[in-house]
Amino acid sequence: MALTPIDRIVRIIGQNQSEKMLAHYSMFLNEISDENVRESLDKISRETRHDIEDYRRLKNLSQHFNWELEKCFLNEFPQSHPIHAALVF
């Protein structure tokens, strides 16, 4: 059975080291799975997005996930490793 991208990352990095990253990922998925949240996101525009709490919360979770992912890779791979270039979001 093929692993999901997040499962592959955990297999490489390890469960303990990826714990914070997984927590942010899980919170993001829980939030975006909420129909009310998705409906509020459907109604925003580029100009109003920062006024919408759901948008700000998801953006914040996404940023924390990215930071934790970067930390995991920095701990696992030397700075010269090509995987770091792939993390440019």
trRosetta pair geometry for C-beta under 8 A, 3 or more apart (Angstrom, degrees):
i j d omega theta_ij theta_ji phi_ij phi_ji
3 7 4.0 -134 -171 95 101 118
3 8 4.7 133 107 -60 128 79
3 11 6.6 -44 -146 -12 167 139
4 7 4.5 93 51 7 78 105
4 8 7.0 -140 91 -8 40 85
5 8 5.6 -54 -149 33 32 113
5 9 6.6 34 153 -21 65 102
6 9 5.6 -50 -152 32 35 114
6 10 6.5 34 151 -17 65 104
6 22 7.4 113 179 -109 118 83
6 25 6.3 134 -129 -178 141 162
7 10 5.7 -52 -146 37 34 111
7 11 6.3 38 153 -23 65 104
8 11 5.6 -52 -148 33 32 113
8 12 6.5 26 154 -15 64 106
9 12 5.9 -62 -152 39 30 107
9 13 5.8 2 162 3 70 117
9 18 6.5 134 126 -119 97 147
9 21 7.8 -95 129 119 135 147
9 69 7.4 -40 -164 -135 152 96
9 72 7.3 65 173 118 109 148
10 13 6.2 -66 -129 52 26 94
10 14 7.2 -78 -177 93 58 7
10 15 6.0 41 -173 -87 105 57
10 18 5.0 -133 -111 65 73 160
10 22 6.9 46 -89 -72 120 124
12 76 6.7 76 139 -175 97 157
13 17 5.0 -124 158 87 96 120
13 18 4.7 103 95 -53 128 111
13 72 4.7 1 -138 -180 151 116
13 73 7.6 -73 -89 -73 122 50
13 75 7.7 77 -147 77 101 107
13 76 5.4 -94 -111 -61 79 146
14 17 4.7 69 71 19 101 106
14 18 6.5 163 80 -3 49 96
15 18 6.3 -77 -143 48 22 98
15 19 6.8 54 156 -66 62 82
16 19 6.0 -22 -162 -29 32 114
17 72 5.7 120 140 -128 103 90
17 75 6.3 -150 -160 92 132 146
17 76 7.4 121 133 -59 157 104
18 21 4.9 -61 -165 49 71 118
18 22 5.5 74 136 -28 90 104
18 68 7.8 101 -151 150 55 109
18 72 5.5 43 -95 -115 76 144
19 22 5.9 -61 -148 37 26 109
19 23 6.5 29 154 -24 63 105
20 23 5.5 -50 -149 30 34 115
20 24 6.7 30 155 -14 65 102
20 68 4.7 -147 107 -131 101 137
21 24 6.1 -58 -156 37 31 107
21 25 6.3 31 149 -19 65 110
21 65 6.1 84 -155 -149 69 64
21 68 3.7 -174 -82 123 76 120
21 69 5.3 108 -133 -67 130 62
21 71 7.8 -161 -60 56 110 99
21 72 5.7 -34 -32 -31 148 136
22 25 5.4 -54 -144 39 34 116
22 26 6.0 37 156 -22 67 106
23 26 5.8 -54 -146 36 28 111
23 27 6.4 27 155 -17 63 106
24 27 5.8 -54 -146 37 31 110
24 28 6.3 34 154 -21 64 106
24 61 5.5 166 -167 -169 86 77
24 62 8.0 155 161 -84 114 16
24 64 4.6 -157 -119 103 143 103
24 65 3.9 -165 116 -75 126 77
24 68 5.9 158 15 18 138 142
25 28 5.8 -56 -151 35 28 112
25 29 6.4 25 154 -16 64 107
25 65 5.4 105 -67 -125 68 125
26 29 5.8 -55 -147 38 30 109
26 30 6.3 32 154 -20 65 106
27 30 5.7 -54 -147 36 31 113
27 31 6.3 30 155 -19 65 107
27 61 5.4 -139 99 -135 110 134
28 31 5.8 -58 -150 37 29 110
28 32 6.1 15 160 -9 67 112
28 58 6.4 93 -137 -144 84 77
28 61 4.4 170 -77 130 90 132
28 62 6.2 97 -112 -70 138 66
28 65 6.3 -30 -23 -42 142 143
29 32 6.1 -59 -137 44 28 102
29 33 6.0 34 158 -27 63 111
30 33 5.8 -60 -150 32 25 115
30 34 7.3 35 151 -32 59 98
31 34 6.0 -51 -167 12 35 114
31 37 5.5 165 171 -138 73 173
31 54 7.4 164 177 -155 113 86
31 57 6.6 -156 -143 117 154 116
31 58 5.8 -166 114 -88 141 92
31 61 6.8 160 18 10 147 163
32 37 6.4 -117 -111 106 29 133
32 38 6.8 76 -169 -72 59 91
32 58 6.5 89 -68 -122 92 129
33 37 8.0 48 59 48 34 127
34 37 4.1 75 79 6 105 110
34 38 6.9 178 89 -9 55 83
35 38 5.7 -56 -148 39 34 111
35 39 6.2 36 154 -21 67 105
36 39 5.7 -53 -147 35 31 113
36 40 6.5 31 154 -18 64 103
37 40 5.8 -55 -151 35 32 109
37 41 6.4 29 152 -17 65 107
37 54 4.8 171 -144 -149 81 134
37 58 7.5 122 179 -53 125 126
38 41 5.6 -56 -149 37 33 112
38 42 6.5 41 151 -27 65 102
39 42 5.6 -48 -150 27 34 116
39 43 6.9 27 155 -17 62 107
40 43 6.0 -63 -158 34 34 110
40 44 7.2 39 150 -35 65 101
40 52 6.0 158 157 -166 107 122
40 54 4.6 108 91 23 136 149
40 55 7.7 -130 124 -33 103 82
41 44 6.0 -47 -153 14 39 113
41 52 7.4 140 -95 138 52 151
41 54 6.0 -108 -57 111 85 126
41 55 6.2 133 -109 -77 83 85
41 58 7.6 0 -87 18 130 155
43 52 7.9 153 80 -104 92 142
44 48 5.3 -144 -153 89 78 98
44 49 4.8 90 161 -95 133 66
44 52 4.9 -79 -89 -17 131 153
44 55 5.8 44 -53 -56 173 142
45 48 4.9 68 49 22 82 98
45 49 6.9 -119 85 -41 36 79
46 49 6.1 -28 -146 -13 26 117
48 51 4.9 -58 -170 37 72 118
48 52 6.5 70 136 -30 88 101
49 52 5.9 -60 -156 27 38 111
49 55 4.8 -142 -172 163 79 163
50 55 7.2 -105 -86 99 24 127
50 56 6.5 71 -149 -77 52 103
52 55 4.1 69 84 9 107 113
52 56 6.8 171 88 -11 56 85
53 56 5.7 -58 -146 39 34 109
53 57 6.0 32 158 -20 69 108
54 57 5.8 -56 -145 37 28 110
54 58 6.3 22 159 -13 64 109
55 58 6.1 -62 -147 41 27 105
55 59 6.0 27 156 -19 65 111
56 59 5.7 -55 -143 38 28 112
56 60 6.2 31 155 -21 63 108
57 60 5.7 -56 -150 36 28 113
57 61 6.5 27 153 -17 63 105
58 61 5.6 -50 -144 37 34 111
58 62 6.2 38 154 -21 65 106
59 62 5.6 -55 -149 36 29 115
59 63 6.4 30 153 -20 64 105
60 63 5.8 -53 -148 34 30 110
60 64 6.5 27 155 -15 64 106
61 64 5.8 -57 -147 39 31 109
61 65 6.3 36 153 -22 65 105
62 65 5.6 -52 -149 34 30 114
62 66 6.5 31 153 -19 63 105
63 66 5.6 -53 -150 35 33 113
63 67 6.4 33 152 -19 65 104
64 67 5.6 -50 -146 36 34 112
64 68 6.3 31 156 -16 66 106
65 68 5.9 -60 -148 40 28 107
65 69 6.2 31 154 -21 65 108
66 69 5.7 -54 -145 36 29 113
66 70 6.3 31 155 -19 64 106
66 87 7.9 135 -162 -177 87 99
66 89 5.8 -77 -129 4 136 155
67 70 5.7 -56 -151 36 30 112
67 71 6.4 32 151 -20 64 104
68 71 5.5 -49 -147 35 35 114
68 72 6.4 40 152 -22 65 102
69 72 5.7 -52 -151 32 31 113
69 73 6.5 23 154 -12 64 106
69 87 6.9 -179 120 -136 110 120
70 73 5.9 -59 -148 41 31 106
70 74 6.1 32 154 -20 67 108
70 87 5.8 129 -98 165 84 149
71 74 5.7 -56 -144 38 30 111
71 75 6.3 28 157 -18 64 107
72 75 6.0 -61 -153 37 27 108
72 76 6.2 11 156 -9 64 116
73 76 5.7 -64 -139 45 32 105
73 77 5.5 -24 -180 30 74 110
73 81 7.9 -142 173 80 99 130
73 83 5.8 -142 -158 118 128 122
73 84 6.4 160 133 -86 129 73
73 87 6.4 -161 45 -57 162 148
74 77 7.2 -68 -111 59 18 71
74 79 7.2 21 -134 -84 83 73
74 84 7.6 69 -82 -100 71 115
77 81 3.8 -71 167 33 119 162
77 83 5.5 76 61 46 173 127
77 84 7.0 -159 98 -42 124 94
78 81 5.3 124 62 -28 67 96
79 84 6.5 9 -159 -29 48 166
81 84 5.9 105 77 -9 78 96
82 85 5.5 -44 -165 28 60 114
82 86 6.9 61 142 -21 74 100
83 86 5.4 -54 -159 32 44 116
83 87 6.9 47 147 -27 69 102
84 87 5.6 -51 -156 25 40 116
85 88 6.4 -24 -174 -12 45 111
